[in-house]
Amino acid sequence: MILASAPGRAGIIGNPTDMYGGSVISCSIAERAYCRLGDAEEMVCRIDSDVLVVTGKEMLALDGGRFDLMKAAIYALGIDPATTRPFSLEVWTEIPEQAGLAGSTALLAAIMRCLIEHFEMRLTPYQIAETVRRVEWDVMKITCGYQDHYMAVFGGLNYMDFRGKEMMRQDDDEPYASIECLSRFHQDLPMILAHTGVKRFSGGVHKSIRDRWLEGDREVIDAYNRIAHLGRLGKKALLACDWKRLAELMNENHAIQRDLGGSGDANERLIQAALDSGAMGAKLAGAGRGGTIIAIGEDLERLEAGLMEAGAEKLLRLKPSEGLIVERMC
């Protein structure tokens, strides 16, 4: 039996330039997604009380249902249900669903890690991150950058540089992301995550702005060049514990993304509530039009009270957590 888990993540600054060759600071969260693989008499996928028996490749076709992540992972690794020794896959998660915290990516990473261990594949963390991203991009046809996949695998508090990855082809000429762990400098961050309660699909949020960038829209290109620079400046502020400066940069990051149409009414309501409750800065923690916002401030209890009063569905404290791991093997 193999049990693997991976964390969700929150983008602190620089997002969404992981899709544009930019720089991002992101932090994993305590909440995790899990997958358990065990021996079975037939290949079975389980989610809660739902069960899917997979007898052949034709059953791996994606249909937008609950089992698509497992089907995509099995398909991507070239596993033939008809000829492979059967196993069972079971998944569950602590990460709020469709909340802009990369919960689906964390779940996919946990599934992939179980399969990689089961079939004794030898992959580096970089290869695993790139493989998980390839499944979302190529198999599931989700418009996505690289932040979610690298954070699910590496965990912690990271400065990430995605230069050379802006075309997102994952070919031989594309480099790996550069990952710089900042966790040893900070374990307790003065930040709160607030979930709007509005579920959103990040692929839909990203696609139209991505199309504008590909078409050479100067407004989008200049905006994301600036946000990428904010990510680099954010690293300097974070290492100096200059929370006021980091908050200013976060506010600018959000203003740019909002003006491009990447936010939403629910996001703006909670961001304003955070600022009214003493936050120095607040922005999207992932894709907008719902999902989750991140706020930075000195009095977190006051922030929490203000955000709950404004209708936040769930609050999370931000603290770096471990990345993709196999928790138990027997």
DRENTORTOR-471920 format. One record per residue (C-alpha): residue in one letter; x, y, z; residue number from 1. Coordinates in steps of 0.2 Angstrom, whole numbers, plus 5000, padded with zeros to 4 digits. Layout:
N
LOBA_a_X_Y_Z_NUM
...
This chain:
330
LOBA_m_5000_5000_5000_1
LOBA_i_5006_5017_4995_2
LOBA_l_5000_5034_5003_3
LOBA_a_5005_5050_4995_4
LOBA_s_5000_5068_4999_5
LOBA_a_5003_5085_4992_6
LOBA_p_4999_5103_4998_7
LOBA_g_4989_5117_4991_8
LOBA_r_4997_5133_4988_9
LOBA_a_4994_5152_4989_10
LOBA_g_5002_5165_4977_11
LOBA_i_5010_5179_4988_12
LOBA_i_5016_5190_4973_13
LOBA_g_5021_5188_4955_14
LOBA_n_5006_5178_4950_15
LOBA_p_5000_5174_4937_16
LOBA_t_5017_5177_4928_17
LOBA_d_5022_5158_4929_18
LOBA_m_5012_5158_4913_19
LOBA_y_5023_5172_4905_20
LOBA_g_5041_5168_4910_21
LOBA_g_5040_5178_4926_22
LOBA_s_5044_5177_4944_23
LOBA_v_5032_5171_4958_24
LOBA_i_5033_5170_4977_25
LOBA_s_5021_5156_4983_26
LOBA_c_5018_5147_4999_27
LOBA_s_5011_5129_5002_28
LOBA_i_4997_5128_5014_29
LOBA_a_4994_5115_5028_30
LOBA_e_4979_5108_5020_31
LOBA_r_4983_5093_5009_32
LOBA_a_4977_5081_4995_33
LOBA_y_4979_5062_4997_34
LOBA_c_4980_5047_4986_35
LOBA_r_4981_5029_4992_36
LOBA_l_4986_5014_4980_37
LOBA_g_4983_4996_4985_38
LOBA_d_4982_4979_4978_39
LOBA_a_4965_4974_4971_40
LOBA_e_4957_4960_4961_41
LOBA_e_4952_4973_4947_42
LOBA_m_4958_4991_4943_43
LOBA_v_4947_5002_4954_44
LOBA_c_4946_5021_4957_45
LOBA_r_4937_5027_4972_46
LOBA_i_4931_5045_4978_47
LOBA_d_4920_5045_4993_48
LOBA_s_4906_5032_4990_49
LOBA_d_4908_5033_4971_50
LOBA_v_4917_5019_4962_51
LOBA_l_4924_5016_4945_52
LOBA_v_4930_4999_4938_53
LOBA_v_4942_5002_4924_54
LOBA_t_4943_4987_4913_55
LOBA_g_4951_4994_4897_56
LOBA_k_4959_5010_4889_57
LOBA_e_4942_5015_4882_58
LOBA_m_4936_5019_4900_59
LOBA_l_4950_5032_4902_60
LOBA_a_4941_5044_4891_61
LOBA_l_4938_5060_4900_62
LOBA_d_4920_5066_4902_63
LOBA_g_4922_5080_4914_64
LOBA_g_4917_5069_4929_65
LOBA_r_4925_5066_4946_66
LOBA_f_4937_5053_4940_67
LOBA_d_4945_5063_4927_68
LOBA_l_4961_5066_4937_69
LOBA_m_4964_5048_4940_70
LOBA_k_4960_5043_4922_71
LOBA_a_4971_5056_4915_72
LOBA_a_4986_5050_4926_73
LOBA_i_4984_5032_4921_74
LOBA_y_4982_5037_4903_75
LOBA_a_4997_5049_4903_76
LOBA_l_5009_5035_4911_77
LOBA_g_5004_5023_4897_78
LOBA_i_4996_5011_4909_79
LOBA_d_4985_4998_4900_80
LOBA_p_4971_4992_4912_81
LOBA_a_4968_4976_4902_82
LOBA_t_4986_4970_4904_83
LOBA_t_4992_4978_4920_84
LOBA_r_4992_4970_4937_85
LOBA_p_4976_4978_4945_86
LOBA_f_4977_4990_4959_87
LOBA_s_4965_5002_4968_88
LOBA_l_4966_5021_4969_89
LOBA_e_4957_5031_4982_90
LOBA_v_4958_5050_4984_91
LOBA_w_4952_5063_4996_92
LOBA_t_4957_5081_5000_93
LOBA_e_4957_5094_5014_94
LOBA_i_4959_5108_5002_95
LOBA_p_4944_5118_4998_96
LOBA_e_4937_5113_4981_97
LOBA_q_4939_5125_4966_98
LOBA_a_4945_5139_4978_99
LOBA_g_4960_5145_4969_100
LOBA_l_4972_5135_4980_101
LOBA_a_4978_5123_4967_102
LOBA_g_4968_5109_4975_103
LOBA_s_4966_5099_4959_104
LOBA_t_4984_5100_4955_105
LOBA_a_4989_5094_4972_106
LOBA_l_4977_5079_4970_107
LOBA_l_4984_5075_4953_108
LOBA_a_5002_5076_4960_109
LOBA_a_4997_5064_4974_110
LOBA_i_4990_5052_4961_111
LOBA_m_5005_5053_4950_112
LOBA_r_5017_5050_4965_113
LOBA_c_5007_5034_4970_114
LOBA_l_5008_5027_4952_115
LOBA_i_5027_5032_4950_116
LOBA_e_5031_5023_4966_117
LOBA_h_5020_5008_4962_118
LOBA_f_5029_5006_4945_119
LOBA_e_5046_5010_4952_120
LOBA_m_5049_5025_4940_121
LOBA_r_5065_5035_4944_122
LOBA_l_5060_5053_4942_123
LOBA_t_5067_5069_4950_124
LOBA_p_5056_5082_4959_125
LOBA_y_5058_5093_4943_126
LOBA_q_5053_5079_4932_127
LOBA_i_5038_5075_4943_128
LOBA_a_5032_5093_4943_129
LOBA_e_5034_5094_4924_130
LOBA_t_5025_5078_4921_131
LOBA_v_5010_5083_4932_132
LOBA_r_5009_5099_4922_133
LOBA_r_5010_5090_4906_134
LOBA_v_4995_5079_4911_135
LOBA_e_4985_5095_4915_136
LOBA_w_4990_5104_4899_137
LOBA_d_4991_5090_4886_138
LOBA_v_4979_5077_4892_139
LOBA_m_4966_5088_4902_140
LOBA_k_4968_5103_4890_141
LOBA_i_4968_5115_4905_142
LOBA_t_4976_5132_4902_143
LOBA_c_4989_5133_4916_144
LOBA_g_5006_5139_4920_145
LOBA_y_5019_5130_4931_146
LOBA_q_5017_5138_4949_147
LOBA_d_5004_5125_4955_148
LOBA_h_5014_5110_4949_149
LOBA_y_5031_5115_4956_150
LOBA_m_5023_5120_4973_151
LOBA_a_5013_5104_4975_152
LOBA_v_5030_5095_4972_153
LOBA_f_5042_5106_4982_154
LOBA_g_5031_5113_4995_155
LOBA_g_5037_5127_5007_156
LOBA_l_5039_5145_5004_157
LOBA_n_5048_5148_4987_158
LOBA_y_5054_5161_4975_159
LOBA_m_5052_5154_4958_160
LOBA_d_5059_5160_4941_161
LOBA_f_5050_5154_4925_162
LOBA_r_5061_5163_4912_163
LOBA_g_5062_5153_4896_164
LOBA_k_5045_5144_4900_165
LOBA_e_5033_5158_4893_166
LOBA_m_5028_5148_4877_167
LOBA_m_5024_5133_4889_168
LOBA_r_5029_5120_4876_169
LOBA_q_5039_5108_4888_170
LOBA_d_5050_5104_4873_171
LOBA_d_5069_5100_4874_172
LOBA_d_5073_5118_4873_173
LOBA_e_5063_5123_4888_174
LOBA_p_5072_5124_4905_175
LOBA_y_5066_5119_4922_176
LOBA_a_5060_5132_4933_177
LOBA_s_5072_5139_4946_178
LOBA_i_5066_5136_4963_179
LOBA_e_5074_5145_4978_180
LOBA_c_5068_5140_4995_181
LOBA_l_5064_5154_5007_182
LOBA_s_5056_5143_5021_183
LOBA_r_5072_5144_5032_184
LOBA_f_5070_5163_5033_185
LOBA_h_5051_5163_5037_186
LOBA_q_5040_5150_5045_187
LOBA_d_5027_5162_5052_188
LOBA_l_5020_5174_5039_189
LOBA_p_5008_5189_5044_190
LOBA_m_4995_5183_5031_191
LOBA_i_4978_5176_5030_192
LOBA_l_4969_5167_5016_193
LOBA_a_4950_5170_5014_194
LOBA_h_4940_5159_5003_195
LOBA_t_4925_5169_4994_196
LOBA_g_4915_5153_4993_197
LOBA_v_4913_5156_4974_198
LOBA_k_4920_5141_4965_199
LOBA_r_4930_5144_4949_200
LOBA_f_4940_5135_4935_201
LOBA_s_4957_5142_4933_202
LOBA_g_4958_5137_4915_203
LOBA_g_4943_5148_4910_204
LOBA_v_4950_5163_4920_205
LOBA_h_4967_5162_4912_206
LOBA_k_4963_5159_4894_207
LOBA_s_4956_5175_4887_208
LOBA_i_4971_5185_4895_209
LOBA_r_4983_5172_4888_210
LOBA_d_4976_5174_4871_211
LOBA_r_4978_5193_4872_212
LOBA_w_4996_5190_4877_213
LOBA_l_4999_5178_4862_214
LOBA_e_4992_5191_4850_215
LOBA_g_5005_5203_4856_216
LOBA_d_4993_5215_4866_217
LOBA_r_5005_5228_4873_218
LOBA_e_4994_5231_4888_219
LOBA_v_4995_5213_4894_220
LOBA_i_5014_5211_4889_221
LOBA_d_5019_5227_4899_222
LOBA_a_5007_5222_4913_223
LOBA_y_5015_5205_4916_224
LOBA_n_5033_5211_4914_225
LOBA_r_5029_5223_4928_226
LOBA_i_5021_5210_4939_227
LOBA_a_5036_5198_4936_228
LOBA_h_5047_5213_4942_229
LOBA_l_5036_5215_4957_230
LOBA_g_5039_5196_4961_231
LOBA_r_5058_5200_4961_232
LOBA_l_5056_5215_4972_233
LOBA_g_5044_5205_4983_234
LOBA_k_5058_5193_4987_235
LOBA_k_5069_5208_4993_236
LOBA_a_5055_5214_5004_237
LOBA_l_5051_5197_5011_238
LOBA_l_5069_5193_5016_239
LOBA_a_5070_5210_5025_240
LOBA_c_5054_5207_5034_241
LOBA_d_5048_5223_5026_242
LOBA_w_5030_5219_5027_243
LOBA_k_5024_5237_5023_244
LOBA_r_5034_5236_5007_245
LOBA_l_5029_5219_5002_246
LOBA_a_5011_5224_5005_247
LOBA_e_5013_5239_4993_248
LOBA_l_5020_5227_4980_249
LOBA_m_5005_5215_4983_250
LOBA_n_4993_5229_4981_251
LOBA_e_5001_5235_4964_252
LOBA_n_5001_5216_4958_253
LOBA_h_4982_5215_4962_254
LOBA_a_4978_5232_4954_255
LOBA_i_4986_5227_4937_256
LOBA_q_4978_5210_4937_257
LOBA_r_4961_5218_4942_258
LOBA_d_4962_5231_4928_259
LOBA_l_4966_5217_4915_260
LOBA_g_4949_5209_4920_261
LOBA_g_4957_5195_4931_262
LOBA_s_4948_5198_4947_263
LOBA_g_4929_5198_4952_264
LOBA_d_4916_5205_4963_265
LOBA_a_4918_5192_4977_266
LOBA_n_4937_5195_4977_267
LOBA_e_4935_5214_4977_268
LOBA_r_4922_5213_4992_269
LOBA_l_4934_5203_5003_270
LOBA_i_4950_5213_4998_271
LOBA_q_4941_5229_5003_272
LOBA_a_4935_5221_5019_273
LOBA_a_4953_5216_5023_274
LOBA_l_4959_5233_5020_275
LOBA_d_4945_5241_5030_276
LOBA_s_4950_5229_5044_277
LOBA_g_4968_5235_5045_278
LOBA_a_4977_5224_5031_279
LOBA_m_4992_5233_5023_280
LOBA_g_4989_5224_5007_281
LOBA_a_4977_5211_4999_282
LOBA_k_4977_5202_4982_283
LOBA_l_4971_5187_4973_284
LOBA_a_4980_5171_4980_285
LOBA_g_4977_5162_4963_286
LOBA_a_4965_5164_4948_287
LOBA_g_4951_5177_4951_288
LOBA_r_4932_5178_4948_289
LOBA_g_4930_5169_4964_290
LOBA_g_4942_5158_4974_291
LOBA_t_4953_5165_4988_292
LOBA_i_4962_5181_4992_293
LOBA_i_4977_5183_5003_294
LOBA_a_4979_5198_5015_295
LOBA_i_4994_5204_5025_296
LOBA_g_4993_5213_5041_297
LOBA_e_4999_5215_5059_298
LOBA_d_4983_5211_5068_299
LOBA_l_4977_5194_5061_300
LOBA_e_4963_5192_5073_301
LOBA_r_4955_5208_5068_302
LOBA_l_4958_5204_5050_303
LOBA_e_4949_5187_5052_304
LOBA_a_4934_5195_5061_305
LOBA_g_4932_5208_5047_306
LOBA_l_4933_5195_5033_307
LOBA_m_4921_5183_5042_308
LOBA_e_4909_5198_5044_309
LOBA_a_4911_5202_5025_310
LOBA_g_4905_5184_5021_311
LOBA_a_4922_5174_5019_312
LOBA_e_4917_5156_5019_313
LOBA_k_4934_5149_5026_314
LOBA_l_4949_5157_5033_315
LOBA_l_4967_5149_5033_316
LOBA_r_4983_5155_5041_317
LOBA_l_4998_5154_5030_318
LOBA_k_5013_5143_5035_319
LOBA_p_5025_5134_5024_320
LOBA_s_5022_5115_5023_321
LOBA_e_5030_5100_5016_322
LOBA_g_5029_5096_4997_323
LOBA_l_5024_5080_4989_324
LOBA_i_5028_5065_4999_325
LOBA_v_5025_5046_5001_326
LOBA_e_5019_5045_5019_327
LOBA_r_5017_5026_5020_328
LOBA_m_5023_5011_5010_329
LOBA_c_5020_4993_5015_330
